[in-house]
Amino acid sequence: MITVFEAQPTFLAKWGTNGSGNGQFSNPFALALDGVGNLYVADSVNNRIQKFDSAGNFILGWGSTGSGDGQFTSLSSLAIDGNNNVYATDSGAHRVQKFDS
């Protein structure tokens, strides 16, 4: 006889509401963690990236709609490298942008 135990996840925290202010989201699409526990969220409709500490407190945000440096037309994914640089793909502009943390 084999006994299988299924653990249920435990709710830990939530933050954010719908909108375009700091700590608000409109279609958050991708998440990435840096080496010190900060969370980056790709807020795709607002074409920006928001950074939060491990407790969910807003630290900073950047980006806007457009085709210039630091702007996005269709922010689609995030990645963090070993030096905590942030990489963001913009599928609308067919490019990847790199930012420091």
LOLUMDO-34089 format. One line per 5 residues: number of its first residue (from 1); their letters; for each residue x, y, z of N, C-alpha, C. Coordinates in steps of 0.05 Angstrom, whole numbers. Layout:
BEGIN
NUM	A	X/Y/Z/X/Y/Z/X/Y/Z ~ ...
//
This chain:
BEGIN
1	MITVF	17/-23/0/0/0/0/18/25/0 ~ 11/44/-17/25/69/-18/6/91/-8 ~ 17/107/10/1/129/20/12/155/8 ~ -6/170/-4/1/196/-17/-10/218/-1 ~ 6/237/7/-3/261/21/-2/284/2
6	EAQPT	-24/298/0/-25/322/-17/-26/347/1 ~ -5/362/0/-4/387/16/-19/409/1 ~ -33/424/15/-47/447/4/-30/472/7 ~ -28/489/-13/-12/513/-10/-25/531/11 ~ -8/547/24/-17/565/45/-16/594/33
11	FLAKW	-38/608/35/-38/636/26/-19/653/43 ~ -2/669/30/17/685/45/12/715/43 ~ 6/725/20/3/754/17/-9/761/-10 ~ -19/785/-12/-28/796/-37/-25/826/-37 ~ -22/838/-60/-21/867/-61/-29/876/-89
16	GTNGS	-36/901/-91/-43/913/-117/-73/914/-122 ~ -81/933/-138/-108/935/-147/-107/943/-177 ~ -130/944/-189/-131/952/-217/-126/982/-220 ~ -109/990/-239/-104/1018/-243/-77/1023/-255 ~ -69/1048/-254/-43/1056/-266/-25/1071/-246
21	GNGQF	-33/1072/-220/-16/1085/-200/6/1066/-190 ~ 23/1076/-173/44/1059/-161/31/1036/-146 ~ 40/1012/-151/29/989/-138/3/979/-149 ~ -7/991/-170/-31/982/-184/-22/969/-211 ~ -40/952/-221/-34/937/-246/-57/938/-265
26	SNPFA	-50/935/-290/-70/930/-311/-58/908/-329 ~ -66/884/-323/-56/860/-336/-27/854/-330 ~ -21/849/-304/7/841/-297/13/814/-312 ~ 34/813/-327/38/791/-345/62/773/-338 ~ 82/784/-326/106/768/-320/118/777/-293
31	LALDG	131/758/-280/145/764/-254/174/754/-256 ~ 191/767/-241/219/758/-238/229/767/-211 ~ 246/750/-199/258/756/-173/288/762/-177 ~ 298/782/-163/327/787/-164/341/771/-141 ~ 367/774/-139/382/759/-120/379/767/-91
36	VGNLY	366/789/-86/361/798/-58/332/797/-51 ~ 315/784/-67/287/780/-61/267/801/-70 ~ 276/820/-86/258/839/-97/242/827/-120 ~ 217/834/-123/200/824/-144/195/845/-165 ~ 199/838/-190/193/856/-213/169/846/-227
41	VADSV	151/864/-234/126/856/-247/124/871/-273 ~ 119/857/-295/114/869/-321/84/876/-322 ~ 78/902/-320/51/912/-321/44/919/-350 ~ 34/899/-365/34/900/-394/16/922/-406 ~ -8/926/-396/-25/947/-408/-14/975/-402
46	NNRIQ	-2/979/-379/10/1005/-372/39/1008/-383 ~ 49/987/-397/75/987/-409/97/997/-390 ~ 98/984/-367/118/992/-347/126/968/-331 ~ 148/971/-316/158/951/-298/157/963/-270 ~ 146/948/-251/146/957/-223/163/938/-206
51	KFDSA	177/950/-187/194/935/-169/183/937/-141 ~ 182/913/-127/172/912/-100/192/897/-82 ~ 193/903/-57/209/888/-38/195/862/-32 ~ 208/844/-16/197/818/-11/171/819/5 ~ 165/842/18/140/845/33/118/856/15
56	GNFIL	124/863/-10/104/874/-28/102/904/-28 ~ 122/917/-16/122/946/-16/134/957/-42 ~ 120/976/-54/130/989/-79/156/1002/-74 ~ 176/997/-92/202/1010/-90/204/1031/-113 ~ 200/1022/-137/202/1040/-160/188/1028/-184
61	GWGST	184/1045/-204/173/1036/-229/184/1052/-252 ~ 185/1040/-276/194/1055/-299/181/1043/-324 ~ 181/1060/-345/170/1052/-371/146/1068/-377 ~ 140/1069/-403/116/1082/-413/111/1071/-441 ~ 90/1079/-453/83/1070/-480/100/1086/-501
66	GSGDG	113/1072/-519/129/1085/-540/150/1066/-550 ~ 167/1076/-567/187/1060/-580/216/1069/-572 ~ 218/1088/-554/245/1097/-545/257/1079/-524 ~ 281/1087/-515/294/1072/-493/276/1074/-468 ~ 272/1051/-455/255/1050/-431/226/1052/-436
71	QFTSL	218/1051/-461/189/1050/-469/183/1024/-481 ~ 157/1017/-481/148/991/-491/122/994/-507 ~ 119/977/-527/94/976/-542/77/952/-534 ~ 91/931/-525/77/906/-516/96/891/-498 ~ 99/900/-473/116/888/-453/107/859/-448
76	SSLAI	124/840/-452/115/812/-451/129/793/-432 ~ 154/798/-425/167/780/-405/191/794/-392 ~ 199/783/-369/222/793/-354/241/771/-346 ~ 266/778/-343/286/760/-333/307/776/-317 ~ 319/763/-298/340/776/-281/365/759/-283
81	DGNNN	388/772/-288/413/757/-289/427/756/-262 ~ 450/744/-260/465/741/-235/475/767/-223 ~ 476/789/-240/483/815/-230/459/833/-224 ~ 436/821/-224/410/834/-219/403/855/-240 ~ 413/851/-265/404/867/-287/377/856/-296
86	VYATD	359/873/-305/332/866/-313/331/866/-343 ~ 321/845/-354/316/843/-383/286/842/-388 ~ 277/859/-406/249/860/-413/245/856/-443 ~ 227/838/-450/221/834/-478/197/851/-486 ~ 199/863/-509/178/880/-520/170/867/-546
91	SGAHR	149/850/-546/142/835/-570/131/853/-591 ~ 119/876/-584/109/894/-604/131/908/-620 ~ 153/914/-607/176/927/-620/198/907/-628 ~ 194/881/-622/213/860/-630/241/866/-619 ~ 242/871/-593/268/877/-581/268/869/-551
96	VQKFD	293/868/-541/298/863/-512/313/888/-502 ~ 304/897/-479/318/920/-466/330/910/-440 ~ 354/921/-433/368/913/-408/369/938/-390 ~ 363/934/-365/364/955/-344/380/946/-320 ~ 393/965/-306/405/957/-281/383/956/-260
101	S	390/944/-237/369/940/-216/363/966/-201
//
